[in-house]
Amino acid sequence: MAMNLSKHVEVKDNPGMLYMTRRTMNYVFKIAWKEKKIIFFYYILKNIGYVLAEMKMLLLPKLLVDEIVAITEGAALEAHLKNAIIYVALTVLAESLSKLLVDTAEKKIAYYNVFFERIFVYGLSEKSMTMDFEHTEDPTVLNQQNKAKEGISWYSDGVTGMLDSFFNVIYNFFLMIASVTIFLVYCPLILPVQIIGMAIITYFNAKKQKVHAKAFLKLGKVNRLFGYYLFDLAEAKYGKDIRLYDSVDMLTSRSKEFGKESVEIFRERAEGCLKYDYPSQITNAFRDAISYAYMGYQALIGLLTLGDLTMCISAASRLFQSLLWLGMNAQDLMEKCGYAYHYLVYLEYSDNLSKGDKEVKDEKHEIVFENVSFKYPRSDEYVLKNINFKITSGEHLSIVGLNGAGKTTFIKLLCRLYDVTEGRILIDGIDIRDYSTEEYRKLFAVVFQDFQLFAFSLKDNIAMGRADEPLNEKKIEEALKLSGLYEDAVNLDEGLDTRLFKSFDEHGTELSGGQRQKAAISRALYRNAPIVILDEPTAALDPLAEYEIYKKFDALVGGKSAIYISHRLSSCKFCDRIAVFADNTIKECGTHDELVNIKDGLYAEMFAAQAQYYVDAVS
Ligand code: ADP
């Protein structure tokens, strides 16, 4: 189910701590309320448990001590003993009930944390999979993605981490009010000492929090690189190159550099915090010493009963704790929200590609490039310049050119992975920016050079598409037959249900390069889109398999439009036209026979150089 988590979000570029806290909490409350209201009930239960525990510590000992002192001073035994027994019973009851409530609530809340964690993971991957393609190549966005991932999980402890801190702030606020009230009634003069002590401690805690936040921002980039070295490179797909290029030493030394950098950030953080820990502890020791001395004196001169003294001592530690925790929880909450805010920033990355709403007409499709120029984002160089080109419906076009000539970029523009920098691309006379993205994508079945297969069953890999469309087994088999993979596929351990790769399933299969390419071609055929684009589709195929594909090309793409990028010029002969890319534009265009006859032509030169290798295969 597609979830649109980002609709609740509104973020600023350089936000203050309070703004981030407000936005993030707003978001967290909305998600929690929408997905699991019951979590608030468990927070209330937990706080009732805490209140019971406080009553046991603050109130009941005073009542009990006063009863016992009354008995020792000779008051009527019967009434006081009865009261004392009731207070003992209440103490036991408060203790066990408090534990029961807190334990139950914590267990439930921990479970809901996992639930919310999943929701955030879905949100993050959905955003990563749907954001403008150009973002996926932007290091700033990728660093932000890492900060979002870490910020919403272990740095903030997720929804329940933030709700915990929030409810702790509220709880400690009320505990502070209760402790202050006790002092106001029994020992008002000690309040200023408590408050000054706590203000100093809170100041040091705020400093510590800044040290943490600074480290987090630095870690965003370093951790991503470190993660790349540590986890990504351990993946099987890098195994061959690492071994055969003997690059373990080089990779290890690079990873150690980043390891060092992140250890250094953690060291700075630890030392930065310790600098503030020591003065904070000393302040607290002074606060305790002054308070206890003053209250003891008050009891000695008879202004406090023994029960009052017990309660005031408890209240002193409660006030200390509540103020300390109030400050710490408030800082903790802001810190966590500051981290989690990076998740909102990530969700909110706006897409640059405009979104139209026009539907694609079910008709023959004519493609027109009109004065198209393009440079990649963050680059000043034009990769394509002034392209004017038309591809008629049903035409089979071959694209050739040296590496880096812009062939793949031409396809990326046509598929609208990027928008043109200048000019426009029209399909059926309509600017492609005006089509709805979903509608527009239906036009294409593309096999890129760097296509990816996924660790799902072979069947799922062929039938990739909408979850709500049932797989059509017959169509999958036909696509496999056309690409020449069918025989191999049915002989796999679990046939078409065999999972690709062994990373998740020991019965999974590792396809050969050629089989992988055939699987990718089958995926494009299954899609049955009106425009088929194959970017070097035969690079990993042996000459025989390649020849088979050419022979069947008409059957493969039928009457559809097809664009076929190839380095093997002999394979272009069967296309209606060949476009030769060079010097950022389409240098030559025509049939094979026309192009080979251009004197000093680029195609003629390239063909002559290659002909000797392929002439046999296609003749
Ligand atoms: P071809 O497919 O003809 O080999 P490409 O279209 O892949 O060429 O690349 C054309 C030029 O664009 C090359 O100089 C390449 O380095 C550059 N290029 C390709 N992709 C990107 C990108 N994502 N960002 C910046 N430059 C790119």
Residues whose N, C-alpha, C, O or C-beta is under 5 A from the ligand:
A	BS01	ADP	E137 Y376 V383 L402 N403 G404 A405 G406 K407 T408 T409
